[in-house]
Amino acid sequence: MAANAYDIIKRPVITERSMSQTEMKRYTFEVANDANKIEIAKAVEEIFGVKVAKVNTIHVEGKKKRLGMQPMGRRRSWKKAMVTLTPDSKSIELFENMV
């Protein structure tokens, strides 16, 4: 895949659970569906200038939604990556002021 780092990392996931993980240097991102763990690790290292220790990924299924009498629809499905940094790595500044 010849995508740049910003095509792989789409956005940070800001939830209570993901923010509580930042103290352990674990950050959550929405990533491209076809990105693998190696590409995700390289993209995070390139964008934020940190060292990645581990990457866990999961496919998040879109929820079913209804709009009145319309037939059942779905939200889009997406891929989530939980990135753990090495203990000697600096933290990601993007998440620092949100906790």
C-alpha positions as CSV (number, residue, x, y, z in Angstrom):
1,M,0.0,0.0,0.0
2,A,1.5,3.3,-1.1
3,A,-0.5,5.6,1.2
4,N,1.0,8.3,3.4
5,A,0.7,8.3,7.2
6,Y,-2.2,10.7,7.2
7,D,-4.2,8.3,5.0
8,I,-3.6,5.5,7.4
9,I,-4.4,7.4,10.7
10,K,-7.8,9.1,10.2
11,R,-8.6,10.5,13.6
12,P,-8.1,10.0,17.4
13,V,-10.9,8.2,19.3
14,I,-11.9,10.4,22.2
15,T,-13.9,8.5,24.8
16,E,-13.8,8.1,28.6
17,R,-12.2,4.7,28.2
18,S,-9.6,5.7,25.7
19,M,-8.6,8.8,27.8
20,S,-8.1,6.7,30.9
21,Q,-5.6,4.5,28.9
22,T,-3.4,7.5,28.1
23,E,-1.7,7.3,31.5
24,M,-0.3,3.9,30.4
25,K,0.8,5.4,27.1
26,R,-1.9,3.7,25.2
27,Y,-3.7,5.7,22.5
28,T,-6.7,4.9,20.3
29,F,-7.1,5.9,16.6
30,E,-9.5,5.3,13.8
31,V,-7.5,3.9,10.9
32,A,-7.9,2.9,7.3
33,N,-9.7,-0.5,6.9
34,D,-7.0,-2.0,4.8
35,A,-4.1,-0.9,7.0
36,N,-2.1,-3.5,8.8
37,K,-0.4,-3.3,12.2
38,I,3.1,-2.6,10.8
39,E,1.8,0.3,8.6
40,I,-0.2,1.7,11.6
41,A,2.9,1.6,13.8
42,K,5.1,3.4,11.2
43,A,2.4,6.0,10.6
44,V,2.1,6.9,14.3
45,E,5.9,7.0,14.7
46,E,6.1,9.3,11.6
47,I,3.3,11.7,12.6
48,F,3.9,12.0,16.3
49,G,7.7,11.2,16.6
50,V,7.2,8.5,19.2
51,K,8.3,4.8,19.6
52,V,5.5,2.2,19.2
53,A,5.8,-1.0,21.3
54,K,2.5,-2.7,20.3
55,V,-0.5,-2.3,18.1
56,N,-3.9,-4.0,18.6
57,T,-6.6,-3.7,16.0
58,I,-10.4,-4.4,15.9
59,H,-13.1,-4.0,13.3
60,V,-16.0,-2.1,14.8
61,E,-19.3,-3.1,13.2
62,G,-21.7,-0.2,12.3
63,K,-24.8,0.0,14.5
64,K,-28.3,-0.6,13.0
65,K,-30.4,2.5,12.8
66,R,-34.0,3.3,11.7
67,L,-35.4,6.5,10.4
68,G,-39.2,6.3,10.9
69,M,-40.9,4.0,8.4
70,Q,-37.7,3.6,6.4
71,P,-36.2,0.1,6.3
72,M,-33.4,-0.6,8.7
73,G,-30.1,1.0,7.8
74,R,-26.6,0.9,9.3
75,R,-23.9,3.3,10.3
76,R,-20.6,2.7,8.6
77,S,-18.2,0.0,9.9
78,W,-14.6,1.1,10.8
79,K,-11.3,-0.1,12.1
80,K,-9.9,0.9,15.5
81,A,-6.2,0.6,16.5
82,M,-5.0,0.8,20.1
83,V,-1.3,1.8,20.0
84,T,0.9,1.2,23.0
85,L,4.1,3.3,23.2
86,T,7.4,2.2,24.7
87,P,8.1,3.3,28.4
88,D,11.0,5.6,27.3
89,S,9.0,7.2,24.5
90,K,7.5,10.7,25.0
91,S,3.7,11.0,25.2
92,I,1.5,12.3,22.4
93,E,0.7,16.0,23.0
94,L,-2.6,15.8,21.2
95,F,-4.1,13.8,24.1
96,E,-2.4,15.7,27.0
97,N,-5.0,18.5,27.6
98,M,-8.0,16.3,27.2
99,V,-7.7,14.2,30.4
